[in-house]
């Protein structure tokens, strides 16, 4: 096991701008980017980070090969070209969770419809699950997001949604026709995978036009979303004190040895599947229990805590201290322009609402942290994102941290996760910017719940239940927005955003909306409207 935590923090070379000027632009009409916390990075620090990127490419040549493979013109004989970026024509948008380890392609995510908020007139939304036409009408007519063509998943296609589209002649014909008619196409995947790039290549070749991909090259995306790889980069950019004591186990014996060592120094521990997401690949352990178990019993205990008896889990695994006590779980939301087009942009710092031992995401709100803490988090996040930008990263990214300590004066910042993709906060943030121009004018809270027992009902009935608190663009620009409909219409949960004039009002309004939808229903023993 190689341990990262436990050294002195690197000196910062980042300072805020003081001109109170926000950078505001539209990547495309449906993707407004509004800077909220300005950050500058000194030239010496930029050179250090660029040198680190060069060193990483030398140590991991596939990163350089990956970038070259998707930035050079295609081989002679191919008619189209794939590039990283954004084209002038329509976009193909999809939210496929099936390639995230421990998730499954057998059951499309009930959240995938939220990516409709990234679409505009003339775009195509590819959908893996069941269509909800009422939601499409709600987005088009009530929220006025535009006329979007929905492309259902082909029946019987291979696992990943982009592979299923590529293998289906009818689906390909629709995409090729649209790209050919408009002269270009931009692919906007939830997660930039090889399957997404293969689909882009296939459309480019058949249509004979340029197809852009809004996202990083797939190997870099995989690296960024790997918690072990990310923790090493945190130590290199910010210093080893910027993460909890952390190591990696290559096999079962290293796993139990590492847990026994860490149990002597920390009250709680965590085992993480490095490339999973959303807390699904986390197992939190009590050190007192760990200390009393031998290798075989401890291994069995870990596998039992996964909920699947270890099925789907593979080495190497990340092993570390679980920060305790935790004052807050902030998430810094960034837009990363292409290299040479400016520094990464901080669009907000949000406090996540995490539930259960694994830290499952169930909501978020603009952070309560003082301005100086937000600035510190923004400064550190931009330096991490700058390294990724130097490696070829482009698009949406967020970094999750924990503030650990008895109070803010003594708290430590530990960076624990990178989300090299779109996510629950960033899609809502983009939607809010589209609806009100700048989300800080109407701060919002996110409510995400599953495992409820409300009973199925059509979406219009849900909207009627929300009643006067439903968001309408022409009526004060406050209220509840349905981000994804599936759990609501199935009666199993909800995914909402509630906008108001300030955070406290948004939280109170969210509680009222939940009460309208749930009544006195209890969720896992905790009031769902608390």
C-alpha positions as CSV (number, residue, x, y, z in Angstrom):
1,X,0.0,0.0,0.0
2,X,1.4,3.4,-0.9
3,X,0.2,6.2,1.4
4,X,-0.3,9.7,0.2
5,X,-1.5,11.7,3.2
6,X,0.6,13.1,5.9
7,X,3.0,15.8,4.7
8,X,3.2,19.6,4.5
9,X,0.8,21.5,2.2
10,X,2.2,23.1,-0.9
11,X,2.3,26.9,-0.9
12,X,-0.5,28.5,-3.0
13,X,0.2,30.7,-5.9
14,X,-3.4,31.6,-6.6
15,X,-5.1,34.8,-5.8
16,X,-8.6,36.2,-6.5
17,X,-9.2,39.0,-8.9
18,X,-10.7,42.2,-7.4
19,X,-12.4,43.8,-10.4
20,X,-15.8,42.2,-9.6
21,X,-16.1,41.3,-13.3
22,X,-17.8,38.0,-14.2
23,X,-16.9,36.1,-17.3
24,X,-20.2,35.3,-19.0
25,X,-20.5,33.5,-22.4
26,X,-22.5,30.8,-24.1
27,X,-20.7,27.7,-25.1
28,X,-23.8,27.2,-27.3
29,X,-27.2,28.8,-26.7
30,X,-28.3,26.0,-24.4
31,X,-25.1,26.1,-22.3
32,X,-24.6,29.4,-20.7
33,X,-21.5,29.7,-18.4
34,X,-21.5,32.4,-15.7
35,X,-18.4,32.8,-13.6
36,X,-19.2,33.3,-9.9
37,X,-15.9,33.2,-8.1
38,X,-13.0,34.8,-10.1
39,X,-9.6,33.1,-9.7
40,X,-6.2,34.0,-11.1
41,X,-3.1,31.7,-11.2
42,X,0.4,33.1,-11.2
43,X,2.7,32.5,-14.1
44,X,5.1,30.4,-12.1
45,X,2.3,28.2,-10.8
46,X,1.0,27.8,-14.4
47,X,4.4,26.7,-15.5
48,X,4.7,24.2,-12.7
49,X,1.3,22.7,-13.5
50,X,2.1,22.5,-17.2
51,X,5.4,20.7,-16.4
52,X,3.5,18.3,-14.2
53,X,1.2,17.6,-17.1
54,X,4.2,16.9,-19.4
55,X,5.6,14.5,-16.7
56,X,2.2,12.7,-16.5
57,X,2.1,12.2,-20.2
58,X,5.6,10.8,-20.1
59,X,4.7,8.4,-17.3
60,X,1.3,7.4,-18.9
61,X,1.9,7.5,-22.7
62,X,-1.7,6.4,-23.3
63,X,-2.8,9.9,-22.3
64,X,-0.8,11.4,-25.1
65,X,-1.9,8.7,-27.6
66,X,-5.5,9.2,-26.6
67,X,-5.4,13.0,-27.2
68,X,-3.6,12.6,-30.5
69,X,-6.0,10.0,-31.7
70,X,-9.0,12.3,-31.3
71,X,-7.4,15.6,-32.4
72,X,-5.7,14.7,-35.7
73,X,-7.6,14.5,-39.0
74,X,-8.9,10.9,-39.7
75,X,-6.9,8.6,-42.0
76,X,-7.0,9.0,-45.7
77,X,-10.2,7.5,-47.2
78,X,-12.5,8.6,-44.4
79,X,-14.9,11.3,-45.4
80,X,-15.6,13.1,-42.1
81,X,-13.6,14.3,-39.1
82,X,-14.1,14.1,-35.4
83,X,-12.7,16.8,-33.2
84,X,-13.0,18.0,-29.6
85,X,-15.2,21.1,-29.3
86,X,-18.6,22.5,-30.2
87,X,-19.9,22.9,-33.7
88,X,-22.4,25.3,-35.1
89,X,-25.1,22.8,-35.9
90,X,-27.4,20.7,-33.7
91,X,-26.4,18.4,-30.9
92,X,-26.9,14.8,-29.9
93,X,-27.3,14.6,-26.2
94,X,-27.6,11.5,-24.0
95,X,-27.1,10.6,-20.3
96,X,-25.9,7.0,-20.2
97,X,-24.9,5.7,-16.8
98,X,-24.3,2.1,-17.9
99,X,-20.6,2.4,-18.4
100,X,-20.0,3.5,-14.8
101,X,-18.7,0.5,-12.8
102,X,-21.4,-1.0,-10.4
103,X,-24.1,0.7,-12.4
104,X,-25.9,-1.4,-15.1
105,X,-27.0,-1.0,-18.7
106,X,-29.9,-3.4,-18.0
107,X,-31.9,-0.6,-16.2
108,X,-31.4,2.9,-17.7
109,X,-31.0,5.6,-15.0
110,X,-34.3,7.2,-13.9
111,X,-32.3,10.5,-14.0
112,X,-31.4,10.5,-17.7
113,X,-34.2,12.8,-18.8
114,X,-32.6,15.7,-16.9
115,X,-30.1,16.1,-19.8
116,X,-33.0,17.5,-21.8
117,X,-32.1,20.7,-20.0
118,X,-28.9,20.8,-22.1
119,X,-30.9,20.7,-25.3
120,X,-32.4,23.4,-27.5
121,X,-34.4,23.8,-30.7
122,X,-33.3,21.2,-33.3
123,X,-31.2,19.0,-30.9
124,X,-31.7,15.3,-30.5
125,X,-32.0,13.6,-27.1
126,X,-31.2,9.9,-27.2
127,X,-33.1,8.1,-24.4
128,X,-32.2,4.7,-23.0
129,X,-35.3,4.3,-20.9
130,X,-39.0,4.7,-21.3
131,X,-40.3,7.9,-22.9
132,X,-42.5,10.3,-20.9
133,X,-44.1,12.6,-23.5
134,X,-45.7,14.7,-20.8
135,X,-42.2,15.7,-19.6
136,X,-41.1,16.6,-23.1
137,X,-44.2,18.8,-23.4
138,X,-43.5,20.3,-20.0
139,X,-39.9,21.2,-21.0
140,X,-41.0,22.6,-24.4
141,X,-44.2,24.4,-23.5
142,X,-44.0,25.4,-19.8
143,X,-40.2,26.0,-19.5
144,X,-39.8,27.0,-23.2
145,X,-36.6,25.1,-23.7
146,X,-37.2,24.4,-27.4
147,X,-38.4,21.7,-29.7
148,X,-36.2,18.6,-29.2
149,X,-36.3,15.4,-31.2
150,X,-36.2,12.3,-29.0
151,X,-34.5,9.2,-30.3
152,X,-35.5,6.1,-28.3
153,X,-32.9,3.3,-27.7
154,X,-33.1,0.7,-30.4
155,X,-34.6,-2.6,-29.2
156,X,-32.1,-5.3,-28.7
157,X,-29.0,-3.1,-29.2
158,X,-25.7,-3.8,-27.4
159,X,-25.0,-2.5,-23.9
160,X,-23.9,1.1,-24.0
161,X,-26.5,3.5,-25.4
162,X,-24.1,5.1,-28.0
163,X,-23.1,1.6,-29.2
164,X,-26.7,0.6,-29.5
165,X,-27.4,3.7,-31.7
166,X,-24.3,3.0,-33.8
167,X,-25.4,-0.6,-34.4
168,X,-28.9,0.3,-35.5
169,X,-29.4,1.3,-39.2
170,X,-32.5,3.4,-38.5
171,X,-31.0,5.4,-35.6
172,X,-27.8,6.0,-37.6
173,X,-29.8,7.1,-40.6
174,X,-31.6,9.8,-38.5
175,X,-28.3,11.0,-37.1
176,X,-26.5,11.0,-40.4
177,X,-29.4,12.8,-42.2
178,X,-29.5,15.5,-39.5
179,X,-25.7,16.0,-39.5
180,X,-25.6,16.1,-43.3
181,X,-28.5,18.6,-43.6
182,X,-27.0,20.9,-41.0
183,X,-23.3,20.5,-42.0
184,X,-22.2,19.4,-38.5
185,X,-23.2,17.7,-35.3
186,X,-22.0,18.0,-31.7
187,X,-22.1,15.0,-29.4
188,X,-22.7,16.0,-25.8
189,X,-22.4,12.8,-23.6
190,X,-23.0,12.7,-19.9
191,X,-19.7,11.0,-19.6
192,X,-17.1,11.1,-22.4
193,X,-16.5,7.4,-23.1
194,X,-14.9,5.6,-26.0
195,X,-18.4,4.5,-27.0
196,X,-19.5,8.1,-27.4
197,X,-16.4,8.9,-29.5
198,X,-17.0,5.8,-31.7
199,X,-20.5,7.0,-32.4
200,X,-19.2,10.4,-33.3
201,X,-16.7,8.8,-35.7
202,X,-19.4,6.7,-37.3
203,X,-21.6,9.6,-38.0
204,X,-18.8,11.8,-39.3
205,X,-17.7,9.1,-41.7
206,X,-21.2,8.3,-43.1
207,X,-22.3,12.0,-43.3
208,X,-19.0,13.3,-44.5
209,X,-19.1,16.2,-42.1
210,X,-17.3,17.4,-39.0
211,X,-18.6,16.0,-35.8
212,X,-17.5,17.6,-32.5
213,X,-17.5,16.0,-29.0
214,X,-18.0,18.2,-26.0
215,X,-15.9,16.3,-23.5
216,X,-12.4,15.1,-22.8
217,X,-10.7,12.3,-24.6
218,X,-12.0,9.0,-23.1
219,X,-8.9,7.8,-21.5
220,X,-8.4,11.2,-19.7
221,X,-12.1,11.1,-18.7
222,X,-11.5,7.6,-17.2
223,X,-8.4,8.8,-15.3
224,X,-10.2,11.9,-13.9
225,X,-13.1,9.8,-12.6
226,X,-10.8,7.3,-11.0
227,X,-10.5,8.2,-7.3
228,X,-7.1,6.7,-6.9
229,X,-5.6,8.6,-9.9
230,X,-7.3,11.8,-8.7
231,X,-5.9,11.5,-5.1
232,X,-2.4,11.3,-6.5
233,X,-3.0,14.4,-8.5
234,X,-4.3,16.2,-5.5
235,X,-1.1,15.4,-3.6
236,X,1.0,16.6,-6.5
237,X,-0.9,19.9,-7.1
238,X,-2.0,20.9,-3.6
239,X,0.2,18.8,-1.3
240,X,-0.4,15.6,0.6
241,X,-2.3,17.4,3.4
242,X,-5.1,18.2,0.9
243,X,-6.6,14.7,1.1
244,X,-7.3,12.2,3.9
245,X,-4.7,9.6,4.6
246,X,-5.1,7.4,1.5
247,X,-3.6,4.4,-0.1
248,X,-4.3,1.6,-2.6
249,X,-4.7,-2.1,-2.2
250,X,-3.7,-4.3,-5.1
251,X,-5.1,-7.5,-3.6
252,X,-7.1,-8.9,-0.7
253,X,-4.1,-9.1,1.7
254,X,-3.0,-5.5,1.0
255,X,-6.6,-4.5,1.6
256,X,-6.9,-6.1,5.1
257,X,-3.3,-5.1,6.0
258,X,-4.0,-1.4,5.1
259,X,-7.3,-1.5,7.1
260,X,-5.6,-2.8,10.2
261,X,-2.9,-0.2,10.0
262,X,-5.3,2.7,9.4
263,X,-7.7,1.4,12.2
264,X,-5.0,2.3,14.7
265,X,-5.0,6.0,13.7
266,X,-8.6,6.8,12.6
267,X,-12.1,6.2,14.0
268,X,-13.7,5.4,10.7
269,X,-12.3,4.0,7.4
270,X,-13.5,3.8,3.9
271,X,-12.9,1.3,1.0
272,X,-13.8,2.8,-2.4
273,X,-14.1,1.3,-5.8
274,X,-12.1,4.0,-7.5
275,X,-14.1,4.4,-10.8
276,X,-17.6,4.1,-9.5
277,X,-19.8,7.1,-8.6
278,X,-22.5,8.5,-6.4
279,X,-21.4,6.7,-3.2
280,X,-22.3,3.3,-4.8
281,X,-18.7,2.2,-4.6
282,X,-18.1,3.2,-1.0
283,X,-17.9,1.0,2.1
284,X,-17.5,2.8,5.4
285,X,-16.1,0.8,8.3
286,X,-15.8,1.3,12.1
287,X,-12.2,0.9,13.1
288,X,-13.1,-0.9,16.3
289,X,-14.8,-3.6,14.3
290,X,-11.8,-3.8,11.8
291,X,-9.3,-4.2,14.7
292,X,-11.1,-7.3,16.0
293,X,-11.2,-9.2,12.8
294,X,-8.6,-11.4,11.2
295,X,-7.9,-11.4,7.5
296,X,-10.6,-13.9,6.4
297,X,-13.4,-12.4,8.6
298,X,-12.4,-8.8,7.7
299,X,-12.5,-9.6,4.0
300,X,-15.9,-11.2,4.4
301,X,-17.1,-8.2,6.4
302,X,-16.0,-5.8,3.7
303,X,-17.7,-7.8,0.9
304,X,-20.9,-8.1,2.9
305,X,-21.0,-4.3,3.4
306,X,-20.9,-3.8,-0.4
307,X,-24.5,-5.1,-0.5
308,X,-23.5,-7.5,-3.3
309,X,-21.1,-9.8,-1.5
310,X,-18.3,-8.2,-3.5
311,X,-19.8,-8.9,-6.9
312,X,-18.6,-6.4,-9.4
313,X,-15.8,-5.1,-7.2
314,X,-12.3,-5.5,-8.5
315,X,-8.8,-4.5,-7.3
316,X,-7.1,-2.1,-7.0
317,X,-9.2,-0.5,-4.3
318,X,-8.7,2.8,-2.6
319,X,-8.4,2.5,1.2
320,X,-8.4,5.5,3.4
321,X,-9.5,7.5,6.5
322,X,-13.1,8.6,6.5
323,X,-13.0,12.3,7.5
324,X,-14.7,12.7,10.9
325,X,-16.1,15.0,12.2
326,X,-17.3,16.6,8.9
327,X,-18.5,20.3,9.0
328,X,-19.6,20.4,5.3
329,X,-19.3,18.5,2.0
330,X,-18.7,21.2,-0.6
331,X,-18.7,20.6,-4.3
332,X,-17.0,23.1,-6.6
333,X,-18.7,23.3,-10.0
334,X,-16.4,24.2,-12.9
335,X,-16.4,24.8,-16.7
336,X,-13.1,23.8,-18.3
337,X,-12.5,25.6,-21.6
338,X,-10.2,24.1,-24.2
339,X,-6.5,24.6,-23.6
340,X,-5.5,28.2,-24.6
341,X,-9.0,29.6,-24.2
342,X,-8.7,30.8,-20.6
343,X,-8.6,29.4,-17.1
344,X,-11.2,27.0,-15.7
345,X,-14.3,28.9,-14.6
346,X,-15.9,28.4,-11.1
347,X,-19.7,28.6,-11.5
348,X,-20.4,28.0,-7.8
349,X,-19.7,26.2,-4.6
350,X,-22.5,24.0,-3.3
351,X,-23.0,22.1,-0.1
352,X,-24.1,18.6,-0.8
353,X,-26.7,16.8,1.2
354,X,-25.4,13.2,1.7
355,X,-27.3,10.4,3.4
356,X,-26.4,7.1,4.9
357,X,-23.0,5.5,5.6
358,X,-21.9,5.6,2.0
359,X,-22.6,9.2,1.5
360,X,-25.3,8.9,-1.1
361,X,-26.2,12.2,-2.8
362,X,-29.8,13.3,-2.1
363,X,-29.6,17.0,-2.7
364,X,-27.6,20.3,-2.7
365,X,-27.8,24.0,-2.1
366,X,-25.5,27.0,-2.5
367,X,-23.0,26.7,0.2
368,X,-23.4,28.4,3.6
369,X,-19.6,28.8,3.9
370,X,-18.1,32.3,4.4
371,X,-16.7,34.1,1.3
372,X,-13.1,33.4,2.3
373,X,-13.7,29.7,2.5
374,X,-15.4,29.7,-0.9
375,X,-12.5,31.6,-2.4
376,X,-10.0,29.0,-0.9
377,X,-12.0,26.1,-2.4
378,X,-12.3,27.9,-5.7
379,X,-8.5,28.6,-5.8
380,X,-7.6,25.0,-5.1
381,X,-10.2,23.6,-7.5
382,X,-9.0,25.8,-10.4
383,X,-5.4,24.6,-9.9
384,X,-6.6,21.0,-10.1
385,X,-8.8,21.7,-13.2
386,X,-5.8,23.5,-14.8
387,X,-3.8,20.3,-14.6
388,X,-6.6,18.5,-16.3
389,X,-7.0,21.2,-18.9
390,X,-3.3,20.9,-19.7
391,X,-3.8,17.2,-20.3
392,X,-6.6,17.9,-22.8
393,X,-9.7,18.1,-20.6
394,X,-12.6,20.1,-21.9
395,X,-16.2,20.5,-20.6
396,X,-18.0,20.1,-17.3
397,X,-16.2,19.0,-14.2
398,X,-16.7,19.2,-10.4
399,X,-14.6,18.4,-7.4
400,X,-16.0,17.2,-4.1
401,X,-14.3,18.0,-0.7
402,X,-15.0,17.6,2.9
403,X,-14.2,20.1,5.6
404,X,-13.1,18.1,8.6
405,X,-12.7,19.5,12.1
406,X,-14.4,20.8,15.2
407,X,-15.0,24.2,13.7
408,X,-14.1,26.4,10.7
409,X,-11.1,27.9,12.4
410,X,-9.4,24.5,12.7
411,X,-11.0,22.7,9.7
412,X,-8.9,20.9,7.1
413,X,-9.9,20.7,3.4
414,X,-9.8,17.2,2.0
415,X,-10.4,16.7,-1.7
416,X,-12.1,13.3,-2.1
417,X,-13.6,13.0,-5.6
418,X,-13.5,14.4,-9.1
419,X,-16.6,14.2,-11.3
420,X,-15.3,14.4,-14.8
421,X,-18.8,14.6,-16.3
422,X,-22.1,16.3,-16.0
423,X,-23.9,15.7,-12.7
424,X,-26.9,16.4,-10.5
425,X,-25.7,19.9,-9.6
426,X,-24.1,21.0,-12.9
427,X,-27.2,20.1,-15.0
428,X,-29.5,22.0,-12.5
429,X,-27.1,25.0,-12.5
430,X,-27.1,25.1,-16.3
431,X,-30.9,24.8,-16.3
432,X,-31.1,27.7,-13.8
433,X,-28.9,29.9,-15.9
434,X,-31.1,29.2,-18.9
435,X,-34.3,30.0,-17.0
436,X,-33.2,33.1,-15.0
437,X,-30.0,34.3,-16.7
438,X,-27.7,33.9,-13.7
439,X,-28.6,31.3,-11.0
440,X,-27.4,33.7,-8.2
441,X,-30.4,35.9,-9.0
442,X,-32.6,33.0,-8.0
443,X,-30.6,30.6,-5.8
444,X,-31.9,27.0,-5.9
445,X,-31.8,23.8,-3.9
446,X,-31.9,20.3,-5.4
447,X,-34.0,17.5,-4.0
448,X,-33.2,14.0,-5.0
449,X,-35.0,11.0,-3.4
450,X,-35.5,7.4,-4.3
451,X,-37.0,4.4,-2.5
452,X,-40.3,6.1,-1.8
453,X,-43.8,4.6,-1.9
454,X,-46.0,7.3,-3.3
455,X,-47.9,5.3,-6.0
456,X,-47.8,5.8,-9.7
457,X,-49.5,8.8,-11.3
458,X,-49.2,10.8,-14.6
459,X,-46.9,13.8,-14.6
460,X,-49.7,16.3,-15.1
461,X,-51.2,15.1,-11.8
462,X,-47.7,15.7,-10.1
463,X,-47.6,19.2,-11.6
464,X,-51.1,19.9,-10.3
465,X,-50.0,18.7,-6.8
466,X,-47.1,21.2,-6.9
467,X,-49.7,23.8,-7.9
468,X,-48.9,27.5,-7.4
469,X,-45.3,26.6,-6.4
470,X,-44.5,25.3,-9.9
471,X,-41.9,27.4,-11.7
472,X,-43.2,29.4,-14.6
473,X,-40.9,31.7,-16.7
474,X,-43.4,34.5,-16.8
475,X,-44.4,34.4,-13.1
476,X,-41.7,35.7,-10.9
477,X,-39.1,33.1,-12.0
478,X,-39.3,31.2,-8.7
479,X,-40.7,27.9,-7.8
480,X,-40.2,24.1,-8.4
481,X,-38.8,22.7,-11.6
482,X,-39.0,19.0,-12.3
483,X,-35.6,17.9,-13.5
484,X,-36.4,14.2,-14.2
485,X,-39.9,12.7,-14.3
486,X,-39.4,8.9,-14.0
487,X,-39.4,8.4,-10.2
488,X,-42.3,10.9,-9.8
489,X,-44.5,9.1,-12.3
490,X,-43.5,5.7,-10.9
491,X,-44.2,6.9,-7.4
492,X,-40.7,5.9,-6.2
493,X,-39.0,9.3,-5.7
494,X,-38.3,12.7,-7.1
495,X,-35.7,14.9,-8.7
496,X,-36.5,18.6,-8.3
497,X,-34.9,22.0,-8.3
498,X,-36.6,24.9,-6.3
499,X,-35.6,28.5,-7.1
500,X,-36.3,31.5,-4.9
501,X,-35.0,34.9,-4.0
502,X,-32.6,33.5,-1.4
503,X,-31.4,30.2,-0.2
504,X,-33.4,30.1,3.0
505,X,-36.6,30.8,1.1
506,X,-35.7,28.1,-1.5
507,X,-35.1,25.6,1.3
508,X,-38.5,26.5,2.9
509,X,-40.3,26.3,-0.4
510,X,-38.6,22.9,-1.1
511,X,-39.9,21.6,2.1
512,X,-43.4,22.7,1.2
513,X,-43.2,21.2,-2.2
514,X,-42.0,17.9,-0.8
515,X,-44.9,18.0,1.7
516,X,-47.4,18.5,-1.1
517,X,-46.0,15.4,-2.9
518,X,-45.3,13.2,0.1
519,X,-47.6,14.2,2.9
520,X,-46.3,12.6,6.1
521,X,-44.5,9.8,4.3
522,X,-41.4,8.5,6.1
523,X,-38.3,7.9,4.1
524,X,-35.9,5.3,5.7
525,X,-37.1,6.4,9.1
526,X,-36.4,10.1,8.4
527,X,-39.1,12.6,7.5
528,X,-38.8,13.3,3.8
529,X,-39.8,16.9,4.4
530,X,-37.3,17.6,7.2
